[in-house]
Amino acid sequence: MRIADNWQDYELIDTSSGEKLERWGKVRLIRPDPQIIWKTPKEADWQKADAHYHRSNKGGGQWETLKKLPESWQVNYDGLVFKISPTGFKHTGLFPEQAVNWDLFRKLIREAGRPISVLNLFAYTGGATLACLQAGAAVCHVDASKGMVQWAKDNAALSGLSDRPVRWIVDDCEKFVQREIRRGHHYDAIIMDPPSYGRGPGGEVWQLEEKIYDLLSLCTGVLSDKPLFFALNSYTTGLSPSVMAHLLGVTLGRQFEGEITADEIGLPESRSGLTLPCGSTALFLGR
């Protein structure tokens, strides 16, 4: 497992009974996590939370504000600045475990020895986009949500990266890649962070297990002749790192020379000293 353990402004304090206690800057939040099936004692820190997200039996949920909570605030990670704001779907606008991938992307880009163009699909609020821009790459940031793309733009401005070479695209990822193939555009690296389930701007249904192979196959058509890397993230419980590695093997591995690895990624837990698994990343590294 690769662990995102370089945070200063984020801390996973404790986990118990389907929930996690986190510190985002100076704000403490309690959020649900279905894989936390242990029922260890909740220490006094849990009583100091600023807000608590409760799931509803009818789907979704809502925040219970326990103390005065700002509408938004900022956290920093190694020169990158992100706006944090609790949303109606329990999220805060950032997946802190992805920092371990941001570090890797920056290293690969800086050591490439050539200009690198990156396509970031399902790019959300731009964590990976900002990391790649910071390392000197040109990035095409694509997400179906106009609000998320604007949030990513805000994060770029906070990080002092607004002047970097970036295209902000609100579109269905599959349709965008199809158009890029027709235009003859190519990228040296692709980052893909698809949801388990979602809908595009036109109501298109996305089901990961049904769509991912076809989209991976399609994306090989926009890769340059010597790709630097291809990263596939997943939060779907049933999609193991080995399955993800196999997906890259039967798509990219048949067209490009390189190495394929896949690992869980996780966050260190302060209370127990253990690591909470937070999904997986499969990586193709070109030769």
QUIMO-V463548 format. One line per field, one symbol per residue. ss: DSSP state (@ for helix, = for strand, . for the rest). phi: phi as a letter, one per 20 degrees, with the letter a starting at -180 (. if undefined). burial: + if it has 16 or more other C-alpha atoms within 10 Angstrom, else -. Layout:
# QUIMO-V463548
ss->???
phi->???
burial->???
This chain:
# QUIMO-V463548
ss->.==......=======..======..======...........@@@@@..=====.....=====.......=====..=====...........@@@@@@@@@@@@@@@......=====.....@@@@@@@@...======..@@@@@@@@@@@@@.......=====..@@@@@@@@@@@...=.====....===.....===@@@@@@@@@@@@@@@=.....======......@@@@@@@@@@@@@@...============.....============.
phi->.ededdfdecbefbbalmccdcddmdedcdcfbfeeeecffeffgffefebcedfdfeomrbedeecfdffbbccdblndccedbfdfdmfdnbdfffgffgffffffffefmbfcdcdddlelengfgfffffeoeecddcbfefffffffffffffemdfeffcddcdaffffffgfffffmeccebcdccfffbacefenfedcgfedffffffffffdeffcffacdddbdfgedfgfffffgffedffedcerddcbbfdbcfdffemedefcobcdcddfd
burial->-++++-+--++++++++-++++++--++++++-------------+--++++++--------+-----------+++--+++++++---+-+++-++++++++-++-+++-----+++++++++++++++++++++++++++++++-+++++++++-++-+----+-+++++++-++--++----+++++++++-----+-----+-+---++-++-++++++---++++++++++---++--++++++-+++--+-+-++++++++++-----++++++++++++-
